[in-house]
C-alpha cells in the first residue's frame, strides 16, 4: 500500500509505524483520514488512495 501511495503522490512521505492489536490508521497532513479501529475493517483496494484524494481536494 505504501508503494501505491508513493506512486500516486511522489512528494509524500509514507511511514509505517508499528503498533499492536491490528491497528491501521492513515494520517494525511496531521488529519486522520482512515481508521481500521473506527470502521471495524481493513481498507478495501484503492480505498486509502481515494480518501487521500478527497482529503487533498477539500
N, C-alpha and C positions, 0 to 999 in steps of 0.2 A: 504494500500500500504506500509506503514511503516513496518508492520509486515512481509510482503513479502520480503522486502529488508533485514531486520534484520535476517530472517531465512536463506537467501542465503549468507549473509555476517555478521556473528555474531560479528565480531570485528569492525563493522561500527557503528558510532553514527548517528542515524536518528533523525532529529529535525524538528518539524512543526513550521513554522514561520507564524503567521497570517498576512494577507495583505488584502487590499480591491480590488475590481474590478475583482475578479475571477482569480487573479494571481496564477500560478502554475509553479514553476521552480525547477529543480533538479540540485544541485551543488555537484560535487564529487572532492575532493582534491583541492577545490578552483576554479574548472572549471565548467562553466555552460554546462550541457550535455542535458538538456531538458527544453524547454520554451514554455508554452502554448501560451503566447503572440506572440512569433515569428512564431509559426506554425499555430496559429489561431484555435487550437483544443486541447482537453484534450488527455492525453495518452491512447492508446489502452491497453487492458490487456496484461501484460508481457512486454510492450514496455520499461518501465523505467528500469527493470532489464536488458534488452538487451543493452540499451545504457550505463548502468553502466559496464556491461561485456566488451563492446567494448572499453570503456574508459580505463579500467584497463589493457586490453590487449595491448594497444598502448604504 
